[in-house]
Amino acid sequence: MTETKAVASGLTIQRLVKQYGDTYALKDVSLDIPAGSFTTLLGPSGSGKTTLLMSIAGFTRPDTGRILAGGRDIIGLPPEKREFGMVFQGYALFPHLTVAGNVAFALKLRRRGRSEIEERVRAALDMVQLAHLADRYPRQLSGGQQQRVALARALVFEPGVLLLDEPLSALDKSLRADLQWELKELHARLGVTFVYVTHDQEEALSMSDQIAIIRAGEVVQCGSPAELYDRPKTHFIADFLGRSNYVEGTMAQRDGQPVIQAGGQVVPVSPDLAAPAEGKAAILAIRPEKITVLPDTGQGPGLPGRLTAWSYLGSSISCRVATDLGEFHVQLPTWQAAFEPKVGQPLWLGWAEDAGRIVRDDR
């Protein structure tokens, strides 16, 4: 195995359906996974993301639909014929085999020659920085080391697609952060198509080229991390991928400017947003870090409020502010805080006209 880029395979998911009794695990799922991309399937527990990954791997057979790899439908192929690498949540290492033996297993199944196996195993262990532990057994390794062995085993035969089912979920927070960087760098070096399952929003945002958000067996939005975070289409996405504040009211016009009338307040809306027609209900989602907080001066568009709680987080200050439209969460950079927080003090919340997004109500 070398550090040259593998021949990555793109995947096209077409209208997959998987039903268990009256429950849909997958409900008409369609998704394009570009060759060489790092695509993450993100969603809450029970959303269907693992069912989708297992369908791609061949361990679950959908009721209807197609999965195309390189333009060829692979629905009827067993897992071993698909030639995809797989990294499981629990590593699934063989306890009676050494590190080298675990990594060599996939090559022995493919009846590769001894010299080729030795060369590829050595290269794979170098890739994950574990060559010095080749003779150890899984029980002698840390969780992070076991995860690297699982990665080496999945990549040793140079698959075009690597499937990863919550591979970092069993690790502590600091180790997870380190391995996130390593996985991202490994993906960039090898050029393999990564399909990654997680329920961790920060993990998805930091690692992915593309994120497919799955809810109740359906892909509700797919795009780049920045697109999903800054331009969520629905209330669920705005709430699931990070935190949002909401202004709920009725669309109106004031001096030719679209606004939302809510609870006696008038909140301007950017004309560039696809807003509902005048008189229709509307929800504006605003991220906590896009809100500015000033002592109660009432300057510019925004809302008056009162500080009810705050937390010092080092690089930022997290505030809860009671307003006539409900409680707002605000995240301020510590070094830019324009006031010293005191519970009960009056504040003015402001934001740029284009800071919010109109989202569909799918609660």
C-alpha positions as CSV (number, residue, x, y, z in Angstrom):
1,M,0.0,0.0,0.0
2,T,1.3,3.4,-0.9
3,E,0.5,7.0,-0.2
4,T,-0.7,7.5,-3.7
5,K,-4.4,8.3,-4.0
6,A,-6.7,5.3,-4.4
7,V,-9.3,5.2,-7.2
8,A,-12.3,6.6,-5.3
9,S,-15.8,5.5,-6.2
10,G,-18.8,7.7,-6.2
11,L,-22.2,6.4,-4.9
12,T,-25.7,7.3,-6.1
13,I,-28.6,6.3,-3.8
14,Q,-31.9,6.2,-5.6
15,R,-35.2,6.1,-3.7
16,L,-34.3,3.5,-1.1
17,V,-37.1,2.2,1.1
18,K,-36.7,-0.1,4.1
19,Q,-39.7,-0.8,6.2
20,Y,-40.1,-2.9,9.4
21,G,-43.8,-3.5,9.9
22,D,-45.4,-0.1,10.0
23,T,-42.2,1.8,10.6
24,Y,-40.0,3.2,7.9
25,A,-36.3,3.0,8.6
26,L,-35.6,4.5,5.2
27,K,-38.3,6.5,3.3
28,D,-37.6,7.2,-0.3
29,V,-34.0,8.2,0.3
30,S,-32.0,9.6,-2.6
31,L,-28.5,10.9,-2.2
32,D,-25.4,11.6,-4.4
33,I,-22.0,10.9,-2.8
34,P,-19.3,12.3,-5.0
35,A,-16.1,10.3,-5.6
36,G,-13.4,11.3,-3.1
37,S,-15.7,13.2,-0.8
38,F,-16.0,13.0,2.9
39,T,-19.8,12.6,3.3
40,T,-21.4,12.4,6.7
41,L,-24.8,10.9,7.5
42,L,-25.9,13.0,10.5
43,G,-29.1,12.6,12.6
44,P,-30.5,11.7,16.0
45,S,-30.6,8.2,17.3
46,G,-33.1,6.1,15.4
47,S,-33.2,8.4,12.4
48,G,-32.1,5.8,9.8
49,K,-28.5,6.8,9.2
50,T,-27.0,3.5,10.3
51,T,-29.6,1.6,8.2
52,L,-28.6,3.6,5.2
53,L,-24.9,2.9,5.8
54,M,-25.6,-0.9,6.3
55,S,-27.6,-0.8,3.0
56,I,-24.6,0.7,1.3
57,A,-22.3,-1.9,2.9
58,G,-24.6,-4.8,1.9
59,F,-25.6,-6.0,5.4
60,T,-29.1,-4.6,5.1
61,R,-31.3,-5.3,2.0
62,P,-33.6,-2.4,1.1
63,D,-37.2,-3.2,0.1
64,T,-36.9,-1.1,-3.0
65,G,-34.5,1.3,-4.6
66,R,-31.0,1.2,-6.1
67,I,-27.4,1.9,-5.0
68,L,-25.1,2.7,-7.9
69,A,-21.3,2.5,-7.5
70,G,-19.4,3.7,-10.6
71,G,-22.7,3.6,-12.4
72,R,-23.4,-0.1,-11.6
73,D,-26.3,-1.2,-9.4
74,I,-24.8,-3.2,-6.5
75,I,-28.0,-3.9,-4.6
76,G,-27.8,-7.6,-5.4
77,L,-24.1,-8.0,-4.4
78,P,-23.1,-9.5,-1.0
79,P,-20.9,-7.3,1.2
80,E,-17.7,-9.1,0.3
81,K,-18.2,-8.4,-3.4
82,R,-18.7,-4.7,-3.0
83,E,-15.0,-4.2,-2.0
84,F,-15.8,-1.4,0.5
85,G,-13.7,-0.9,3.6
86,M,-15.7,-0.9,6.8
87,V,-14.9,0.5,10.3
88,F,-17.4,-0.4,13.0
89,Q,-18.3,1.4,16.2
90,G,-16.8,-1.4,18.4
91,Y,-13.7,-1.9,16.2
92,A,-14.5,-5.7,15.7
93,L,-10.8,-6.7,16.0
94,F,-9.9,-10.4,16.3
95,P,-8.6,-10.9,19.9
96,H,-6.5,-13.9,19.0
97,L,-4.6,-12.1,16.1
98,T,-1.8,-9.6,16.5
99,V,-2.1,-6.1,15.1
100,A,-0.4,-7.3,12.0
101,G,-2.6,-10.3,11.8
102,N,-5.7,-8.2,12.0
103,V,-4.6,-5.9,9.2
104,A,-3.5,-8.9,7.1
105,F,-6.8,-10.7,7.4
106,A,-8.6,-8.9,4.5
107,L,-5.6,-9.6,2.2
108,K,-5.5,-13.3,3.1
109,L,-9.2,-13.6,2.3
110,R,-8.3,-12.2,-1.1
111,R,-5.5,-14.8,-1.5
112,R,-2.8,-12.2,-2.0
113,G,0.8,-13.4,-2.0
114,R,2.9,-13.4,1.2
115,S,5.4,-10.7,0.1
116,E,2.5,-8.4,-1.0
117,I,0.7,-9.0,2.3
118,E,3.8,-8.1,4.3
119,E,4.5,-5.0,2.2
120,R,0.9,-3.8,2.4
121,V,0.5,-4.5,6.1
122,R,3.7,-2.6,6.9
123,A,2.6,0.4,4.8
124,A,-0.9,0.4,6.3
125,L,0.5,0.4,9.9
126,D,3.0,3.2,8.9
127,M,0.0,5.1,7.6
128,V,-1.7,5.0,11.1
129,Q,1.6,5.3,13.0
130,L,1.4,1.8,14.6
131,A,4.2,-0.1,12.9
132,H,6.0,-0.4,16.3
133,L,3.0,-2.3,17.7
134,A,2.6,-4.8,14.9
135,D,3.2,-7.8,17.3
136,R,0.8,-6.8,20.1
137,Y,-2.7,-8.1,20.6
138,P,-5.8,-5.9,20.8
139,R,-6.1,-6.3,24.6
140,Q,-2.7,-4.7,24.9
141,L,-3.8,-1.5,23.0
142,S,-5.6,1.6,24.1
143,G,-9.0,2.5,22.5
144,G,-7.4,5.0,20.2
145,Q,-4.8,2.5,19.0
146,Q,-7.5,-0.2,18.4
147,Q,-9.3,2.4,16.3
148,R,-6.2,3.0,14.2
149,V,-5.8,-0.8,13.7
150,A,-9.4,-1.0,12.5
151,L,-8.7,1.8,10.0
152,A,-5.6,0.2,8.7
153,R,-7.4,-3.1,8.3
154,A,-10.2,-1.4,6.3
155,L,-7.8,0.5,4.1
156,V,-5.1,-2.1,3.5
157,F,-6.7,-3.5,0.3
158,E,-7.2,0.0,-1.1
159,P,-10.9,0.2,-1.4
160,G,-12.5,3.1,-3.3
161,V,-15.1,3.6,-0.5
162,L,-14.6,3.5,3.3
163,L,-17.7,3.2,5.5
164,L,-17.4,4.4,9.1
165,D,-20.2,3.7,11.6
166,E,-19.7,6.1,14.6
167,P,-16.0,5.0,14.8
168,L,-15.0,7.6,17.5
169,S,-18.1,7.3,19.8
170,A,-16.3,5.1,22.4
171,L,-13.3,7.4,22.9
172,D,-12.9,10.2,25.4
173,K,-13.4,13.8,24.2
174,S,-9.7,14.8,23.8
175,L,-8.8,11.6,21.9
176,R,-11.9,12.1,19.7
177,A,-10.7,15.5,18.8
178,D,-7.2,14.2,17.9
179,L,-8.6,11.4,15.8
180,Q,-10.9,13.7,13.9
181,W,-7.9,15.6,12.7
182,E,-6.1,12.4,11.8
183,L,-9.1,11.0,9.8
184,K,-9.5,14.3,7.9
185,E,-5.8,14.3,7.0
186,L,-5.9,10.6,6.1
187,H,-8.9,11.3,3.8
188,A,-7.0,14.1,2.1
189,R,-3.9,12.0,1.5
190,L,-5.6,8.9,0.2
191,G,-8.5,10.4,-1.8
192,V,-10.9,7.5,-0.8
193,T,-14.6,8.2,-0.6
194,F,-15.5,8.4,3.1
195,V,-19.1,7.8,4.2
196,Y,-19.3,8.6,7.9
197,V,-22.1,8.1,10.4
198,T,-22.4,10.2,13.5
199,H,-24.9,11.9,15.8
200,D,-22.3,14.4,16.9
201,Q,-23.0,17.8,15.2
202,E,-19.6,19.3,15.9
203,E,-17.8,16.2,14.5
204,A,-19.9,16.4,11.3
205,L,-19.2,20.1,10.9
206,S,-15.5,19.9,11.5
207,M,-14.7,16.9,9.2
208,S,-17.1,16.8,6.3
209,D,-17.2,18.1,2.7
210,Q,-20.9,17.2,2.6
211,I,-23.5,16.4,5.3
212,A,-26.8,14.7,4.8
213,I,-29.1,15.3,7.7
214,I,-31.5,12.4,8.2
215,R,-34.7,12.5,10.2
216,A,-37.3,9.7,10.5
217,G,-35.8,7.8,7.6
218,E,-35.6,10.8,5.2
219,V,-32.8,13.1,4.0
220,V,-34.2,16.5,5.0
221,Q,-31.2,18.6,3.7
222,C,-27.9,17.9,2.2
223,G,-25.0,20.3,1.6
224,S,-21.7,21.7,2.8
225,P,-21.3,22.3,6.5
226,A,-21.4,26.1,6.0
227,E,-24.5,25.8,3.8
228,L,-26.4,23.8,6.4
229,Y,-25.3,25.9,9.4
230,D,-25.8,29.3,7.8
231,R,-28.8,28.4,5.6
232,P,-30.9,25.8,7.3
233,K,-34.2,25.1,5.5
234,T,-36.3,24.0,8.4
235,H,-36.8,24.5,12.2
236,F,-35.5,21.0,12.9
237,I,-32.2,21.6,11.0
238,A,-31.6,25.0,12.6
239,D,-32.2,23.4,16.0
240,F,-30.3,20.2,15.5
241,L,-27.2,21.6,13.8
242,G,-26.2,24.0,16.6
243,R,-28.5,26.2,18.5
244,S,-30.9,28.9,17.1
245,N,-33.2,31.6,18.4
246,Y,-36.6,32.1,16.8
247,V,-38.8,35.0,16.0
248,E,-42.3,33.6,15.2
249,G,-45.0,35.9,13.7
250,T,-46.7,37.1,10.6
251,M,-45.1,38.5,7.4
252,A,-45.9,42.2,6.7
253,Q,-44.4,45.2,4.9
254,R,-43.2,48.5,6.4
255,D,-42.0,51.2,4.1
256,G,-41.4,48.6,1.4
257,Q,-39.3,46.5,3.7
258,P,-40.4,42.9,4.6
259,V,-40.8,42.5,8.4
260,I,-42.2,39.9,10.8
261,Q,-44.7,41.2,13.3
262,A,-44.4,39.2,16.5
263,G,-45.6,40.0,20.0
264,G,-45.9,43.7,19.5
265,Q,-42.4,43.8,17.9
266,V,-41.5,44.5,14.3
267,V,-38.4,42.6,13.1
268,P,-36.9,43.5,9.7
269,V,-36.2,40.6,7.3
270,S,-33.6,40.7,4.5
271,P,-35.3,41.2,1.1
272,D,-33.0,38.5,-0.3
273,L,-34.7,35.8,1.8
274,A,-37.4,33.6,0.4
275,A,-40.1,34.7,2.8
276,P,-43.8,33.7,2.9
277,A,-46.4,36.0,1.4
278,E,-47.7,38.9,3.4
279,G,-50.1,37.8,6.1
280,K,-48.6,34.3,6.3
281,A,-46.9,32.8,9.3
282,A,-43.1,33.0,9.3
283,I,-40.2,31.8,11.5
284,L,-36.9,33.6,11.5
285,A,-33.9,31.6,12.9
286,I,-30.9,33.5,14.3
287,R,-27.7,31.9,15.5
288,P,-26.6,32.9,19.0
289,E,-23.2,34.2,17.8
290,K,-24.8,36.5,15.2
291,I,-26.5,38.6,17.9
292,T,-24.8,41.6,19.4
293,V,-25.6,42.7,23.0
294,L,-25.4,46.3,24.3
295,P,-26.6,48.0,27.4
296,D,-30.2,49.1,26.9
297,T,-29.7,51.8,24.3
298,G,-32.3,50.7,21.8
299,Q,-30.2,51.5,18.8
300,G,-31.1,50.0,15.4
301,P,-33.3,46.9,14.8
302,G,-33.5,44.4,17.6
303,L,-35.2,43.6,20.9
304,P,-35.1,44.9,24.4
305,G,-34.4,42.3,27.0
306,R,-33.1,41.5,30.5
307,L,-30.1,39.2,31.4
308,T,-31.4,36.2,33.3
309,A,-28.2,34.0,33.4
310,W,-24.7,33.9,32.0
311,S,-21.7,31.6,31.9
312,Y,-18.0,32.4,31.4
313,L,-16.6,29.9,28.9
314,G,-13.1,31.2,28.4
315,S,-13.1,32.3,24.8
316,S,-16.8,33.3,25.0
317,I,-19.6,34.3,27.3
318,S,-23.0,32.5,27.0
319,C,-26.0,34.6,27.9
320,R,-29.7,34.0,28.4
321,V,-31.8,37.0,27.8
322,A,-35.5,37.3,28.5
323,T,-37.5,39.2,25.8
324,D,-41.1,39.7,24.9
325,L,-40.5,37.0,22.2
326,G,-39.2,34.5,24.7
327,E,-35.7,33.6,26.0
328,F,-32.8,34.3,23.6
329,H,-29.4,32.5,23.8
330,V,-26.5,34.7,22.9
331,Q,-22.8,33.7,22.5
332,L,-20.3,36.6,22.8
333,P,-16.5,36.6,22.2
334,T,-15.1,37.4,25.6
335,W,-12.6,40.0,24.3
336,Q,-15.4,41.8,22.4
337,A,-18.0,41.9,25.2
338,A,-19.3,45.5,25.5
339,F,-20.5,45.2,29.0
340,E,-19.9,43.4,32.3
341,P,-22.7,40.9,32.7
342,K,-25.0,41.2,35.7
343,V,-28.1,39.2,36.2
344,G,-31.2,41.4,35.9
345,Q,-29.6,44.2,33.9
346,P,-31.5,45.5,30.8
347,L,-29.9,44.8,27.4
348,W,-30.5,45.5,23.8
349,L,-30.2,42.6,21.3
350,G,-29.3,43.5,17.8
351,W,-28.4,41.7,14.6
352,A,-27.6,42.4,11.0
353,E,-30.6,42.3,8.6
354,D,-29.2,39.3,6.8
355,A,-28.2,37.4,10.0
356,G,-31.4,35.4,10.2
357,R,-32.9,32.8,8.0
358,I,-36.6,32.1,7.3
359,V,-37.1,28.4,8.1
360,R,-40.0,26.0,7.4
361,D,-42.0,24.8,10.5
362,D,-41.5,21.1,10.6
363,R,-41.8,20.5,14.4
